[in-house]
Amino acid sequence: MLNQLSYRIKTPLALVLVILVATALVSALLTWRSYNDARESFISQASSLGRVLSRTLRPALVHDDTWQAYEILRTPLEKDENPGRDFVLLDKGGLVFAASDPRSFPVLVRLASLPLAPLSLPGPKTQAQRVVEDAEGRYLYVVTPVLAEDGVPLGQLVQRYDAGLLKPRLAQVSQGTLLASLAALLLLLPIGWLAGKRLAGPLSHLAECLGRVGREAPEAIQCEFPEGRDEISQLAKRFHEMLDELRAKQSLEKHLAQSDRLAALGRLSAGIAHEINNPLGGMLNAISNHRRGGDIDPRTEKTLSLIERGLTQIRSTVSALLVEARLESRALAPADIEDLRTLIAADAQARTLSLDWSNNMFEPLPLPSAQVRQILLNLLLNAVHAAPAGGRVSLSAEPHAHELILRVDNDGPAIPARRREHLFEPFFGEGEGHGLGLWVTYQQVQQLQGKIEVDSQPGHTRFTVTLPLDEGNHVE
């Protein structure tokens, strides 16, 4: 079951368990040590009391005064609220001379017949005090010799203590240790949990980042890790290296795919260019022959001119599909911009769109008219199809000292981010269309050494084309 848990849980949990076990062991050790200290203190006090009583009882034994001995033995017990202590004074023959409890320890009774029988007393010449405990651990005995002035043993004082007298001290020590342990746990457990989460955080973050590989693009995966020399830092370093390799591989695959599409388009363009140019040349020759045939009224001439420019536009568009196509066309005139309004008027009217037209050209510019017309026609047709019914499409032509700025706007929906990344690639259209229109537009802008930009937001999309007006773009 632990294998199913995340390291974000297992690491803090392990630290918490270690803290609990360590606290329990330390508490048990402190309790045992404190109990031993309390027991040693108790024995030390009993031994001190035994030595004091032995000196006090010396005259009673010398003068054979049992009553005096009894009074002395009772004195320490007068204010004793905890029963369980008995004092017995034995003479040098081992008979009871006096006792704090005469009923339990009658006078002149031998040791063998007393409850003290299991106790092995030292010989009559022993002058050392000793502490013994019965086999059952029920009683604790402190045996102190009563010595005369010259050191001769007169008898022995036996102090018997019930082992239960140490239980309150044990309970007191245990309670103090328990309270201290609980206070330590209250402090250490949150610290241990937070420290465990902090230790496991980079590993969990690395696992999360690895899980995103394959589901998201490498460019979208941005994972930061603290620098260091530990294992997590080394894994993070290898992870970033892997991401870099994936990005490079994806870029190469994208470049190869685009190259394949361009190669296919080049072969297609080369194959159909000849088939299209032949009938176009025939139609243009027919218009030229018709003009040489006689007088033509102005209305017919205007129609023929529009058809001729359209056919020329088709031929230029086909030429633009060829990478090595030459840009041969007359200079761009203000009338070319106005012709575009006529060409898209039908489509705009069908969708009840309003056209905003701002043509600030008042003289021809050194730009190939066919290519510029095709650029604007593609952008205008896209804008008409993108705008909602009853919407608005606008065109702005602003000539400056060294460049011509063309803007085409519509109030349709925003172009999706994924589509914008491949907006000018062929065969990447979404929905209707094949994506060739914008690709042709991009190629023509590049041939004119210009640039094209797009800004798309909900309710407004703008294409901006900037074309330089230099000698390189002069046309016949």
DRENLUMFI-757538 format. One record per residue (C-alpha): residue in one letter; residue number from 0; x, y, z. Coordinates in Angstrom, 3 decimals, padded with zeros to 6 digits, always signed. Example, Ala and Ser with C-alpha at 12.3 -4.5 7.8 and 13.67 -1.06 7.14 Angstrom:
BEGIN
<rec A 0 <+012.300 -004.500 +007.800>>;
<rec S 1 <+013.670 -001.060 +007.140>>;
! end
This chain:
BEGIN
<rec M 0 <+000.000 +000.000 +000.000>>;
<rec L 1 <+002.914 +002.345 +000.697>>;
<rec N 2 <+003.990 +001.939 -002.920>>;
<rec Q 3 <+000.753 +003.618 -003.975>>;
<rec L 4 <+001.518 +006.765 -001.978>>;
<rec S 5 <+003.353 +009.738 -003.380>>;
<rec Y 6 <+006.753 +010.693 -001.990>>;
<rec R 7 <+005.097 +013.974 -001.001>>;
<rec I 8 <+003.275 +011.838 +001.599>>;
<rec K 9 <+005.780 +009.073 +002.271>>;
<rec T 10 <+008.750 +011.338 +003.021>>;
<rec P 11 <+006.949 +013.540 +005.606>>;
<rec L 12 <+005.272 +010.432 +007.032>>;
<rec A 13 <+008.629 +008.705 +007.431>>;
<rec L 14 <+010.073 +011.735 +009.222>>;
<rec V 15 <+007.031 +011.888 +011.500>>;
<rec L 16 <+007.391 +008.183 +012.355>>;
<rec V 17 <+011.091 +008.653 +013.075>>;
<rec I 18 <+010.265 +011.581 +015.351>>;
<rec L 19 <+007.606 +009.530 +017.170>>;
<rec V 20 <+009.901 +006.532 +017.675>>;
<rec A 21 <+012.816 +008.720 +018.727>>;
<rec T 22 <+010.626 +010.670 +021.154>>;
<rec A 23 <+009.234 +007.428 +022.622>>;
<rec L 24 <+012.724 +005.983 +023.086>>;
<rec V 25 <+014.059 +009.181 +024.622>>;
<rec S 26 <+011.021 +009.419 +026.906>>;
<rec A 27 <+011.457 +005.810 +028.036>>;
<rec L 28 <+015.162 +006.384 +028.639>>;
<rec L 29 <+014.497 +009.587 +030.571>>;
<rec T 30 <+011.773 +007.879 +032.616>>;
<rec W 31 <+014.060 +004.949 +033.434>>;
<rec R 32 <+016.921 +007.285 +034.279>>;
<rec S 33 <+014.716 +009.538 +036.392>>;
<rec Y 34 <+013.242 +006.547 +038.198>>;
<rec N 35 <+016.703 +005.210 +038.957>>;
<rec D 36 <+017.752 +008.645 +040.158>>;
<rec A 37 <+014.656 +008.806 +042.370>>;
<rec R 38 <+015.341 +005.297 +043.676>>;
<rec E 39 <+018.966 +006.159 +044.405>>;
<rec S 40 <+017.836 +009.335 +046.126>>;
<rec F 41 <+015.326 +007.355 +048.190>>;
<rec I 42 <+017.971 +004.811 +049.184>>;
<rec S 43 <+020.412 +007.602 +050.002>>;
<rec Q 44 <+017.876 +009.254 +052.289>>;
<rec A 45 <+017.042 +005.927 +053.928>>;
<rec S 46 <+020.732 +005.187 +054.433>>;
<rec S 47 <+021.304 +008.614 +055.981>>;
<rec L 48 <+018.303 +008.075 +058.267>>;
<rec G 49 <+019.672 +004.629 +059.225>>;
<rec R 50 <+023.053 +006.069 +060.192>>;
<rec V 51 <+021.422 +008.803 +062.284>>;
<rec L 52 <+019.121 +006.338 +064.033>>;
<rec S 53 <+021.953 +003.886 +064.675>>;
<rec R 54 <+023.911 +006.547 +066.567>>;
<rec T 55 <+020.778 +007.614 +068.437>>;
<rec L 56 <+019.895 +004.015 +069.372>>;
<rec R 57 <+023.375 +003.251 +070.762>>;
<rec P 58 <+022.588 +004.417 +074.358>>;
<rec A 59 <+019.352 +002.415 +074.421>>;
<rec L 60 <+021.204 -000.776 +073.558>>;
<rec V 61 <+023.997 -000.009 +076.042>>;
<rec H 62 <+021.551 +000.637 +078.902>>;
<rec D 63 <+019.145 -002.063 +077.755>>;
<rec D 64 <+016.331 +000.520 +077.517>>;
<rec T 65 <+013.714 -001.008 +075.203>>;
<rec W 66 <+011.239 +001.810 +075.742>>;
<rec Q 67 <+013.736 +004.449 +074.774>>;
<rec A 68 <+014.581 +002.466 +071.639>>;
<rec Y 69 <+010.877 +002.187 +070.783>>;
<rec E 70 <+010.412 +005.954 +071.147>>;
<rec I 71 <+013.385 +006.612 +068.927>>;
<rec L 72 <+012.105 +004.208 +066.237>>;
<rec R 73 <+008.636 +005.797 +066.292>>;
<rec T 74 <+009.888 +009.349 +065.996>>;
<rec P 75 <+010.478 +009.321 +062.176>>;
<rec L 76 <+007.033 +007.742 +061.661>>;
<rec E 77 <+004.932 +010.185 +063.684>>;
<rec K 78 <+004.154 +012.436 +060.725>>;
<rec D 79 <+004.377 +009.716 +058.108>>;
<rec E 80 <+001.245 +009.850 +055.959>>;
<rec N 81 <+002.376 +006.961 +053.747>>;
<rec P 82 <+002.484 +003.616 +055.597>>;
<rec G 83 <+004.850 +000.980 +054.397>>;
<rec R 84 <+007.904 +001.649 +056.534>>;
<rec D 85 <+008.988 -000.511 +059.449>>;
<rec F 86 <+012.021 -000.121 +061.699>>;
<rec V 87 <+013.350 -003.094 +063.673>>;
<rec L 88 <+016.300 -002.997 +066.127>>;
<rec L 89 <+018.088 -006.310 +066.619>>;
<rec D 90 <+020.580 -007.004 +069.372>>;
<rec K 91 <+023.899 -008.655 +068.708>>;
<rec G 92 <+022.305 -012.035 +069.183>>;
<rec G 93 <+019.774 -011.466 +066.404>>;
<rec L 94 <+016.746 -011.025 +068.741>>;
<rec V 95 <+014.300 -008.189 +068.342>>;
<rec F 96 <+015.214 -005.524 +070.872>>;
<rec A 97 <+012.574 -002.965 +069.749>>;
<rec A 98 <+010.379 -002.276 +066.700>>;
<rec S 99 <+008.244 +000.526 +065.384>>;
<rec D 100 <+005.397 -002.041 +065.075>>;
<rec P 101 <+005.629 -004.363 +068.126>>;
<rec R 102 <+002.639 -006.431 +066.950>>;
<rec S 103 <+004.334 -007.464 +063.746>>;
<rec F 104 <+007.779 -007.682 +065.300>>;
<rec P 105 <+007.496 -008.844 +068.977>>;
<rec V 106 <+010.407 -008.274 +071.327>>;
<rec L 107 <+012.869 -011.127 +071.948>>;
<rec V 108 <+011.711 -013.034 +068.860>>;
<rec R 109 <+014.385 -014.624 +066.718>>;
<rec L 110 <+014.980 -013.587 +063.164>>;
<rec A 111 <+013.923 -016.944 +061.721>>;
<rec S 112 <+010.355 -016.510 +062.965>>;
<rec L 113 <+009.928 -012.947 +061.695>>;
<rec P 114 <+008.778 -011.613 +058.278>>;
<rec L 115 <+012.405 -010.629 +057.955>>;
<rec A 116 <+013.407 -014.281 +057.714>>;
<rec P 117 <+014.300 -014.138 +054.002>>;
<rec L 118 <+016.742 -011.390 +054.860>>;
<rec S 119 <+020.293 -012.594 +055.314>>;
<rec L 120 <+021.856 -010.414 +057.993>>;
<rec P 121 <+025.597 -009.756 +058.127>>;
<rec G 122 <+027.717 -011.283 +060.826>>;
<rec P 123 <+028.136 -009.640 +064.223>>;
<rec K 124 <+031.500 -008.183 +063.260>>;
<rec T 125 <+030.243 -006.508 +060.079>>;
<rec Q 126 <+030.448 -002.727 +060.321>>;
<rec A 127 <+029.298 -001.797 +056.783>>;
<rec Q 128 <+025.842 -000.625 +055.863>>;
<rec R 129 <+024.115 -002.461 +053.042>>;
<rec V 130 <+020.959 -002.295 +050.948>>;
<rec V 131 <+019.169 -005.465 +049.778>>;
<rec E 132 <+015.940 -006.303 +047.981>>;
<rec D 133 <+013.897 -009.468 +048.377>>;
<rec A 134 <+013.520 -011.916 +045.508>>;
<rec E 135 <+009.964 -010.807 +044.724>>;
<rec G 136 <+010.902 -007.141 +044.620>>;
<rec R 137 <+008.224 -006.309 +047.183>>;
<rec Y 138 <+010.429 -004.857 +049.911>>;
<rec L 139 <+013.622 -002.863 +050.091>>;
<rec Y 140 <+015.848 -003.327 +053.168>>;
<rec V 141 <+018.484 -000.990 +054.552>>;
<rec V 142 <+020.605 -002.723 +057.228>>;
<rec T 143 <+022.741 -000.448 +059.398>>;
<rec P 144 <+025.013 -001.758 +062.200>>;
<rec V 145 <+024.766 -000.106 +065.619>>;
<rec L 146 <+028.302 +000.312 +066.892>>;
<rec A 147 <+029.695 +001.158 +070.303>>;
<rec E 148 <+032.169 +003.947 +070.854>>;
<rec D 149 <+035.041 +001.606 +070.238>>;
<rec G 150 <+033.455 +000.219 +067.078>>;
<rec V 151 <+032.199 -003.023 +068.540>>;
<rec P 152 <+028.828 -004.077 +067.033>>;
<rec L 153 <+025.962 -003.768 +069.516>>;
<rec G 154 <+023.188 -004.756 +067.132>>;
<rec Q 155 <+021.614 -003.924 +063.791>>;
<rec L 156 <+018.918 -001.532 +062.641>>;
<rec V 157 <+016.755 -002.947 +059.845>>;
<rec Q 158 <+014.635 -000.525 +057.813>>;
<rec R 159 <+012.007 -002.207 +055.684>>;
<rec Y 160 <+010.353 -000.158 +052.925>>;
<rec D 161 <+007.452 -001.227 +050.760>>;
<rec A 162 <+008.451 -000.931 +047.060>>;
<rec G 163 <+005.100 +000.774 +046.467>>;
<rec L 164 <+006.521 +003.893 +048.126>>;
<rec L 165 <+008.439 +004.520 +044.887>>;
<rec K 166 <+005.310 +004.378 +042.696>>;
<rec P 167 <+004.242 +008.006 +043.342>>;
<rec R 168 <+007.698 +009.145 +042.391>>;
<rec L 169 <+007.583 +006.961 +039.285>>;
<rec A 170 <+004.181 +008.391 +038.382>>;
<rec Q 171 <+005.429 +011.924 +038.954>>;
<rec V 172 <+008.513 +011.344 +036.822>>;
<rec S 173 <+006.468 +009.659 +034.080>>;
<rec Q 174 <+003.956 +012.485 +034.056>>;
<rec G 175 <+006.669 +015.117 +033.719>>;
<rec T 176 <+008.398 +013.167 +030.991>>;
<rec L 177 <+005.110 +012.638 +029.154>>;
<rec L 178 <+004.275 +016.336 +029.265>>;
<rec A 179 <+007.747 +017.227 +028.011>>;
<rec S 180 <+007.439 +014.613 +025.243>>;
<rec L 181 <+004.056 +015.948 +024.154>>;
<rec A 182 <+005.425 +019.485 +024.052>>;
<rec A 183 <+008.374 +018.287 +021.971>>;
<rec L 184 <+006.051 +016.393 +019.624>>;
<rec L 185 <+003.824 +019.421 +019.170>>;
<rec L 186 <+006.899 +021.339 +018.068>>;
<rec L 187 <+008.742 +018.631 +016.113>>;
<rec L 188 <+005.886 +016.957 +014.238>>;
<rec P 189 <+004.875 +020.041 +012.205>>;
<rec I 190 <+008.539 +020.830 +011.585>>;
<rec G 191 <+009.186 +017.242 +010.477>>;
<rec W 192 <+006.134 +017.225 +008.206>>;
<rec L 193 <+007.083 +020.520 +006.582>>;
<rec A 194 <+010.713 +019.447 +006.240>>;
<rec G 195 <+009.599 +016.185 +004.619>>;
<rec K 196 <+007.353 +017.997 +002.169>>;
<rec R 197 <+010.167 +020.396 +001.369>>;
<rec L 198 <+012.576 +017.518 +000.757>>;
<rec A 199 <+010.101 +015.671 -001.447>>;
<rec G 200 <+008.900 +018.820 -003.236>>;
<rec P 201 <+011.601 +018.897 -005.975>>;
<rec L 202 <+011.169 +015.173 -006.635>>;
<rec S 203 <+007.394 +015.533 -006.955>>;
<rec H 204 <+007.858 +018.578 -009.169>>;
<rec L 205 <+010.245 +016.611 -011.373>>;
<rec A 206 <+007.747 +013.731 -011.629>>;
<rec E 207 <+005.003 +016.202 -012.577>>;
<rec C 208 <+007.200 +017.760 -015.265>>;
<rec L 209 <+008.113 +014.335 -016.639>>;
<rec G 210 <+004.424 +013.491 -016.803>>;
<rec R 211 <+003.839 +016.515 -019.043>>;
<rec V 212 <+006.368 +015.270 -021.598>>;
<rec G 213 <+004.470 +013.757 -024.493>>;
<rec R 214 <+001.206 +015.477 -023.580>>;
<rec E 215 <+002.418 +019.032 -024.104>>;
<rec A 216 <+004.783 +020.693 -026.522>>;
<rec P 217 <+008.374 +020.921 -025.197>>;
<rec E 218 <+008.240 +024.728 -025.574>>;
<rec A 219 <+005.275 +024.885 -023.175>>;
<rec I 220 <+007.061 +022.920 -020.416>>;
<rec Q 221 <+008.834 +025.375 -018.134>>;
<rec C 222 <+010.117 +023.763 -014.933>>;
<rec E 223 <+012.518 +025.420 -012.519>>;
<rec F 224 <+014.573 +023.528 -009.934>>;
<rec P 225 <+016.977 +024.757 -007.234>>;
<rec E 226 <+020.620 +024.493 -008.193>>;
<rec G 227 <+022.859 +022.098 -006.320>>;
<rec R 228 <+024.913 +018.916 -006.514>>;
<rec D 229 <+022.456 +016.487 -004.999>>;
<rec E 230 <+020.699 +013.715 -006.899>>;
<rec I 231 <+017.561 +015.767 -007.574>>;
<rec S 232 <+019.610 +018.582 -009.097>>;
<rec Q 233 <+021.426 +016.090 -011.315>>;
<rec L 234 <+018.114 +014.599 -012.464>>;
<rec A 235 <+016.757 +018.089 -013.117>>;
<rec K 236 <+019.818 +018.894 -015.212>>;
<rec R 237 <+019.312 +015.759 -017.304>>;
<rec F 238 <+015.612 +016.625 -017.637>>;
<rec H 239 <+016.417 +020.060 -019.067>>;
<rec E 240 <+018.907 +018.506 -021.452>>;
<rec M 241 <+016.212 +016.083 -022.593>>;
<rec L 242 <+013.779 +018.976 -023.136>>;
<rec D 243 <+016.372 +020.834 -025.204>>;
<rec E 244 <+016.910 +017.752 -027.343>>;
<rec L 245 <+013.153 +017.323 -027.794>>;
<rec R 246 <+012.783 +020.972 -028.798>>;
<rec A 247 <+015.620 +020.650 -031.308>>;
<rec K 248 <+014.106 +017.444 -032.691>>;
<rec Q 249 <+010.662 +019.009 -032.964>>;
<rec S 250 <+012.109 +022.072 -034.695>>;
<rec L 251 <+013.954 +019.842 -037.151>>;
<rec E 252 <+010.829 +017.786 -037.825>>;
<rec K 253 <+008.826 +020.970 -038.339>>;
<rec H 254 <+011.450 +022.318 -040.739>>;
<rec L 255 <+011.552 +019.027 -042.662>>;
<rec A 256 <+007.762 +018.893 -042.870>>;
<rec Q 257 <+007.621 +022.461 -044.129>>;
<rec S 258 <+010.369 +021.707 -046.633>>;
<rec D 259 <+008.401 +018.704 -047.875>>;
<rec R 260 <+005.277 +020.818 -048.289>>;
<rec L 261 <+007.206 +023.510 -050.105>>;
<rec A 262 <+008.840 +020.953 -052.369>>;
<rec A 263 <+005.459 +019.425 -053.161>>;
<rec L 264 <+004.011 +022.873 -053.824>>;
<rec G 265 <+006.962 +023.739 -056.066>>;
<rec R 266 <+006.438 +020.602 -058.130>>;
<rec L 267 <+002.718 +021.292 -058.339>>;
<rec S 268 <+003.279 +024.943 -059.305>>;
<rec A 269 <+005.802 +024.052 -061.978>>;
<rec G 270 <+003.416 +021.484 -063.401>>;
<rec I 271 <+000.365 +023.726 -063.675>>;
<rec A 272 <+002.071 +027.031 -064.500>>;
<rec H 273 <+002.471 +026.071 -068.134>>;
<rec E 274 <-001.138 +024.860 -068.430>>;
<rec I 275 <-002.498 +028.118 -066.965>>;
<rec N 276 <-000.229 +030.554 -068.789>>;
<rec N 277 <-001.103 +029.230 -072.233>>;
<rec P 278 <-004.849 +030.007 -072.099>>;
<rec L 279 <-004.096 +033.270 -070.271>>;
<rec G 280 <-001.839 +034.357 -073.099>>;
<rec G 281 <-004.554 +033.530 -075.601>>;
<rec M 282 <-007.149 +035.593 -073.736>>;
<rec L 283 <-004.799 +038.558 -073.415>>;
<rec N 284 <-004.045 +038.353 -077.149>>;
<rec A 285 <-007.795 +038.280 -077.865>>;
<rec I 286 <-008.268 +041.503 -075.885>>;
<rec S 287 <-005.360 +043.126 -077.748>>;
<rec N 288 <-006.783 +042.063 -081.125>>;
<rec H 289 <-010.207 +043.372 -080.174>>;
<rec R 290 <-008.740 +046.774 -079.405>>;
<rec R 291 <-006.986 +046.900 -082.774>>;
<rec G 292 <-010.197 +045.948 -084.561>>;
<rec G 293 <-011.878 +049.309 -084.315>>;
<rec D 294 <-013.316 +052.001 -082.129>>;
<rec I 295 <-014.350 +050.925 -078.667>>;
<rec D 296 <-016.704 +052.938 -076.517>>;
<rec P 297 <-015.401 +054.052 -073.091>>;
<rec R 298 <-017.600 +051.661 -071.134>>;
<rec T 299 <-016.348 +048.642 -073.110>>;
<rec E 300 <-012.761 +049.892 -072.799>>;
<rec K 301 <-013.153 +050.124 -069.031>>;
<rec T 302 <-014.496 +046.573 -068.936>>;
<rec L 303 <-011.679 +045.294 -071.152>>;
<rec S 304 <-009.104 +047.053 -068.975>>;
<rec L 305 <-010.532 +045.468 -065.849>>;
<rec I 306 <-010.513 +042.011 -067.503>>;
<rec E 307 <-006.974 +042.561 -068.762>>;
<rec R 308 <-005.732 +043.535 -065.294>>;
<rec G 309 <-007.485 +040.523 -063.827>>;
<rec L 310 <-005.909 +038.137 -066.319>>;
<rec T 311 <-002.529 +039.746 -065.733>>;
<rec Q 312 <-003.129 +039.316 -062.033>>;
<rec I 313 <-003.753 +035.584 -062.514>>;
<rec R 314 <-000.538 +035.232 -064.516>>;
<rec S 315 <+001.424 +037.103 -061.813>>;
<rec T 316 <-000.098 +034.924 -059.114>>;
<rec V 317 <+000.995 +031.792 -060.942>>;
<rec S 318 <+004.458 +033.288 -061.335>>;
<rec A 319 <+004.574 +034.070 -057.602>>;
<rec L 320 <+004.205 +030.368 -056.860>>;
<rec L 321 <+007.557 +029.825 -058.559>>;
<rec V 322 <+010.490 +030.677 -056.310>>;
<rec E 323 <+012.572 +032.097 -059.122>>;
<rec A 324 <+009.748 +034.092 -060.699>>;
<rec R 325 <+010.661 +037.581 -061.947>>;
<rec L 326 <+008.565 +040.514 -060.779>>;
<rec E 327 <+007.695 +042.305 -063.977>>;
<rec S 328 <+004.710 +044.608 -063.818>>;
<rec R 329 <+003.789 +048.233 -064.189>>;
<rec A 330 <+003.956 +050.662 -061.281>>;
<rec L 331 <+001.233 +050.565 -058.652>>;
<rec A 332 <-001.396 +053.265 -059.329>>;
<rec P 333 <-004.219 +054.597 -057.133>>;
<rec A 334 <-006.708 +053.014 -059.569>>;
<rec D 335 <-005.339 +049.556 -058.675>>;
<rec I 336 <-006.479 +050.043 -055.086>>;
<rec E 337 <-009.911 +051.170 -056.264>>;
<rec D 338 <-010.208 +048.131 -058.544>>;
<rec L 339 <-009.926 +045.914 -055.484>>;
<rec R 340 <-013.003 +047.570 -054.020>>;
<rec T 341 <-014.914 +046.648 -057.172>>;
<rec L 342 <-013.618 +043.054 -057.067>>;
<rec I 343 <-014.738 +042.331 -053.483>>;
<rec A 344 <-017.913 +044.408 -053.519>>;
<rec A 345 <-020.076 +041.447 -054.559>>;
<rec D 346 <-018.779 +039.185 -051.792>>;
<rec A 347 <-019.128 +041.938 -049.186>>;
<rec Q 348 <-022.682 +042.729 -050.314>>;
<rec A 349 <-023.649 +039.052 -050.124>>;
<rec R 350 <-022.651 +039.050 -046.446>>;
<rec T 351 <-024.134 +042.533 -045.796>>;
<rec L 352 <-020.713 +043.865 -044.818>>;
<rec S 353 <-019.795 +047.524 -044.725>>;
<rec L 354 <-016.504 +048.549 -046.377>>;
<rec D 355 <-014.305 +051.290 -044.944>>;
<rec W 356 <-011.907 +052.443 -047.664>>;
<rec S 357 <-009.008 +054.798 -047.004>>;
<rec N 358 <-006.863 +055.171 -050.145>>;
<rec N 359 <-004.339 +057.951 -049.625>>;
<rec M 360 <-002.366 +057.207 -052.785>>;
<rec F 361 <-002.446 +060.106 -055.255>>;
<rec E 362 <+000.336 +059.115 -057.613>>;
<rec P 363 <+001.966 +055.870 -058.863>>;
<rec L 364 <+004.482 +054.184 -056.567>>;
<rec P 365 <+007.557 +052.123 -057.596>>;
<rec L 366 <+005.937 +048.817 -056.697>>;
<rec P 367 <+004.716 +046.005 -059.016>>;
<rec S 368 <+000.989 +046.516 -059.244>>;
<rec A 369 <+000.140 +042.852 -059.922>>;
<rec Q 370 <+001.877 +041.607 -056.778>>;
<rec V 371 <+000.507 +044.368 -054.518>>;
<rec R 372 <-003.001 +043.845 -055.882>>;
<rec Q 373 <-002.752 +040.115 -055.244>>;
<rec I 374 <-001.499 +040.699 -051.696>>;
<rec L 375 <-004.412 +043.001 -050.898>>;
<rec L 376 <-006.968 +040.834 -052.717>>;
<rec N 377 <-006.004 +037.756 -050.685>>;
<rec L 378 <-006.137 +039.682 -047.403>>;
<rec L 379 <-009.458 +041.342 -048.297>>;
<rec L 380 <-011.104 +038.062 -049.298>>;
<rec N 381 <-009.927 +036.456 -046.050>>;
<rec A 382 <-011.289 +039.440 -044.092>>;
<rec V 383 <-014.661 +039.195 -045.869>>;
<rec H 384 <-014.962 +035.498 -045.010>>;
<rec A 385 <-013.794 +036.030 -041.408>>;
<rec A 386 <-016.138 +038.949 -040.627>>;
<rec P 387 <-019.571 +038.072 -039.215>>;
<rec A 388 <-022.715 +038.840 -041.210>>;
<rec G 389 <-023.411 +042.556 -040.958>>;
<rec G 390 <-019.839 +043.208 -039.827>>;
<rec R 391 <-017.166 +045.557 -041.098>>;
<rec V 392 <-014.059 +045.243 -043.305>>;
<rec S 393 <-011.631 +048.098 -043.789>>;
<rec L 394 <-008.582 +048.888 -045.927>>;
<rec S 395 <-006.013 +051.583 -045.420>>;
<rec A 396 <-003.208 +052.518 -047.867>>;
<rec E 397 <-000.734 +055.015 -046.385>>;
<rec P 398 <+002.322 +055.965 -048.481>>;
<rec H 399 <+005.298 +057.423 -046.623>>;
<rec A 400 <+008.696 +058.701 -047.687>>;
<rec H 401 <+010.326 +055.278 -047.914>>;
<rec E 402 <+007.543 +052.732 -047.498>>;
<rec L 403 <+003.913 +051.919 -048.196>>;
<rec I 404 <+001.830 +050.672 -045.256>>;
<rec L 405 <-001.257 +048.607 -046.045>>;
<rec R 406 <-003.738 +047.594 -043.359>>;
<rec V 407 <-006.691 +045.212 -043.681>>;
<rec D 408 <-009.075 +044.911 -040.702>>;
<rec N 409 <-012.148 +042.861 -039.852>>;
<rec D 410 <-014.301 +042.471 -036.729>>;
<rec G 411 <-014.488 +038.683 -036.781>>;
<rec P 412 <-013.342 +036.196 -034.109>>;
<rec A 413 <-009.704 +035.932 -033.089>>;
<rec I 414 <-007.408 +033.565 -034.961>>;
<rec P 415 <-006.606 +030.582 -032.685>>;
<rec A 416 <-003.094 +030.582 -031.208>>;
<rec R 417 <-002.261 +027.239 -032.813>>;
<rec R 418 <-003.319 +028.554 -036.220>>;
<rec R 419 <-001.269 +031.745 -035.796>>;
<rec E 420 <+001.896 +029.681 -035.302>>;
<rec H 421 <+001.475 +028.229 -038.828>>;
<rec L 422 <-000.473 +031.067 -040.411>>;
<rec F 423 <+001.798 +031.533 -043.422>>;
<rec E 424 <+002.527 +027.842 -044.079>>;
<rec P 425 <+000.908 +026.039 -046.994>>;
<rec F 426 <-001.599 +023.216 -046.469>>;
<rec F 427 <-002.116 +024.124 -042.848>>;
<rec G 428 <-005.570 +025.607 -043.148>>;
<rec E 429 <-008.235 +024.748 -040.568>>;
<rec G 430 <-011.812 +024.323 -041.656>>;
<rec E 431 <-012.381 +025.460 -045.218>>;
<rec G 432 <-009.441 +026.296 -047.473>>;
<rec H 433 <-005.975 +024.884 -047.870>>;
<rec G 434 <-003.851 +027.724 -046.510>>;
<rec L 435 <-002.305 +028.623 -049.879>>;
<rec G 436 <-003.724 +032.160 -050.009>>;
<rec L 437 <-001.760 +033.487 -047.044>>;
<rec W 438 <+001.301 +031.489 -048.062>>;
<rec V 439 <+001.221 +033.114 -051.531>>;
<rec T 440 <+000.734 +036.486 -049.841>>;
<rec Y 441 <+003.729 +035.869 -047.599>>;
<rec Q 442 <+005.899 +034.814 -050.547>>;
<rec Q 443 <+004.985 +037.926 -052.499>>;
<rec V 444 <+005.702 +040.195 -049.526>>;
<rec Q 445 <+009.091 +038.497 -049.111>>;
<rec Q 446 <+009.873 +038.985 -052.815>>;
<rec L 447 <+009.176 +042.683 -052.364>>;
<rec Q 448 <+011.530 +042.689 -049.307>>;
<rec G 449 <+008.658 +043.739 -047.088>>;
<rec K 450 <+007.128 +042.344 -043.941>>;
<rec I 451 <+003.662 +041.227 -042.893>>;
<rec E 452 <+002.320 +041.206 -039.327>>;
<rec V 453 <-000.927 +040.063 -037.752>>;
<rec D 454 <-002.660 +041.214 -034.574>>;
<rec S 455 <-005.728 +039.170 -033.683>>;
<rec Q 456 <-008.018 +039.617 -030.705>>;
<rec P 457 <-011.682 +038.752 -030.165>>;
<rec G 458 <-013.679 +041.165 -032.346>>;
<rec H 459 <-010.711 +042.613 -034.224>>;
<rec T 460 <-008.058 +041.191 -036.542>>;
<rec R 461 <-005.565 +043.314 -038.463>>;
<rec F 462 <-003.005 +042.390 -041.112>>;
<rec T 463 <-000.321 +045.022 -041.670>>;
<rec V 464 <+001.926 +044.889 -044.761>>;
<rec T 465 <+004.923 +047.201 -044.999>>;
<rec L 466 <+006.601 +047.483 -048.430>>;
<rec P 467 <+009.802 +049.505 -048.950>>;
<rec L 468 <+009.860 +052.111 -051.727>>;
<rec D 469 <+013.434 +051.751 -052.988>>;
<rec E 470 <+015.085 +051.438 -056.370>>;
<rec G 471 <+015.072 +047.658 -056.145>>;
<rec N 472 <+011.297 +047.666 -056.456>>;
<rec H 473 <+011.137 +049.971 -059.493>>;
<rec V 474 <+009.143 +048.436 -062.333>>;
<rec E 475 <+008.570 +049.148 -065.974>>;
! end
